[in-house]
């Protein structure tokens, strides 16, 4: 893969060194990797790298095969909101930066690219206002997944989804529960009724997946 750049010197400051600067930007190695359904192919080392992901789509371990053994090339440990912790170096050498929720980490700014927005894992907040803020008006437009990153994730920076089934959690659901617990003659009675509903939770859709949708349908 070759890259050719042409420009007029008047577009750059007088001290700009065209030859050295442009050479530094060229990728002389060509394509370094390309994604596959189970990980990615390392085009430099000529081998497949397999990714092990958790229920949130986080890439936890990347490994490859060497002989009859599986060798770890990268290991990622995360705090709940996505900040990495621990000493888990990347030995792959290909700069494959798809990590938390399977999103690409922009190392220059320390944010994850979700498509509609950039996410800051160090503070658990989005970098810009929610483009669909009116749908989740009960929350800050900068809040990430209603401050519950264990049970929910955001596939594109625009909506909250339940981790196991892809069931969408909207403001309507929030207001329904809030109204139920705070209205009527006896909030305690309403709370007790809710606990009774939870005790008879229908897990037919999965232990923590579609069962939530079944619960709301019967609520």
N, C-alpha and C positions, 0 to 999 in steps of 0.2 A: 504494500500500500504506500503510495507516494503522495506527498502533499506539496503543492507549489503555491507560494504566496507572492503576489505582486501588489505594490503600493507606490504612491507618490511621496517623495521625501517631504514635501510641504505639509503633509498631514501629521508629521511628527516633529517633536522638538529637535533643535539643532544637535543636541548631544546624543540622540538616538543612534545606536550602532546597528544598522540593519542586519548585517551578516551574522554577528554573534547572537543577537536577540532572537532572530527568527530560527536559527539553528537550535537554540535552546528549547524552542517550542515544538519542534518537529518530533514526532514519535518514530524513531528509527527502527523499533522492534515490530511495527505493524500492530495487528490485533492481538491484545494480550489475553483476553478471555471472551467467551460468549456463554450466555445463560442456557441452562437445560431445565427440564422439568424437575429434576432431583438435585440440582446444584448448579455447577458450571464446569466448562471445559477450560483447563489451563493451557493456552496455546503456546506458552513459553516452555513449560516442562512436559508438554505433550501427555497430559493425563487428566482423567476426570476427577473432580472434587465433588463429594456428596455432602449435602447439608442436612442436618437434623434440626427440625423446628419444633417449637412447643405449640400450645393451643392458641397463642396469640400471633403466631406467624414469626416469632423471633427466631433468628438463626442462632442456635446455641452451640453447635459443634459442626465444624467442617472437617472432613477426613477423606483420605485417598487410600488406594491399595498399593502396597509395596510387597511384592511376593505373595505370601499367604496371610499377611497381616494388614490390619487397618491402622493407618497412621494419622493422628490428628494434626492438622495444619493450622487450625484456628479454633479457639474456644472463647465464647462470649458469655459473661455473666452480667445480669442487669438488675438494677433497682426497679421497683414497680413501674415508675414513670419513664424508664428507658435509659437512665444514665448508667454507663458501664462501670463495673467495679472489679477489683481483683487484678492479679497479674496474669493476663491472658493474651500473650503476644500473638501476632499474625505472622506465621512463617511461610505463608503461601507465596509472598512476593509479587502478587498480581494486583494488589490494591483493590480487591473486591469489597466494596463498602456497603453492601446490602445487609443490614443487621436487624435493628429493632423493628418489629412488625413486618420484616422483610423489605423495609424501605431503605433508600440510599442515604447514607450519611455524607453530607457536604462538609468535608473536613475543614474547609477554609473558614466556615462560619459556625461549625459545631451544631448544625441543625439537620433534621431529617426531612427529606423531600417527599411529601405525601401527594403531590399533584396540585391540589387546590391551594394548599398552604404549606408553610415550613413549620416544623415542630421543634421546640427547645427542650430536650430531655433533662437538662440541668435544673429547670424550674417547673417542668410539667405544664407548660403553657404553649399555645400557638403564637407565632410571631405576628399574625395579623388577625383582624376580626373575622369571625365565622361568616362566610358568604351567604349562609342560610340561617343567620342569627335569629330570625323571627320564628323558626321552627323550634328552637331551644331557648326561648326567652327567659326561662326560669334560671338559666345558668349564665355565667360570664361568657361573652363571646370568645374569650381567649382560653376557657377551660378545656382540658383534654378529657374526652369521654366521660363527662359528668363526674370527674374526679374518681373514677372507678376503673383503673386500667387492668384489673385482674379479670373482671367479668365482661368487659367491653373493649372494643377496638374501633378505630376509624379507618376504613379502607382507603379513603381518598381525601380526607380533610374536610368532608362536608356532611357526614352523618355518623351516628353511633350505631354499632351493630353488636349483638350478643355473640360472644366468641365462638361457641360451638355450632350454632345453627344458622347464623347470619340473620337472626330475627332483629328487626329494627326497633330501637327504643326511642320513642318520640316524646315531645312535651305533653301530648294527650295522656300518655301513660303516667307521667309524673303528676299531672294535675288530678287525674282520677284517684290516685292513691292519696294525695294530699287532701283532697276534698273529703274522701271517705274517713280519714283519720281526724279531721278537724271540724266536721260539721255534725249536726244532730244534737240530741239532748245528752248523750253520754259518749264522750270520746273513749272512755275506758271500755265500754261495750263494743264500740267499733273496733278497737284494737284487739279485743278478745276474739271477735269474729274473724279478723284478719289472721290471727294466729291459728284459728281453727281451719281456715282455708289452707294455710301453709302446712299444717299437720297432715292434711289430706292431699298434699301436692301430687299432681299427676305426672309421673316420670315417664309416661309412655313415649314422650318425644326424646328421651335421653336424660341421663342423670343431671345434667345442667344445661341442656340445649333446648330442644323443642318443647320440653316440659314447661318452660317458662311461658311460652306462647299459649300452651294449653291452660295454664293457670289463669292468665289474663282473660282468656276467652270465657272461663267459668266464673270469673270474679264479679 
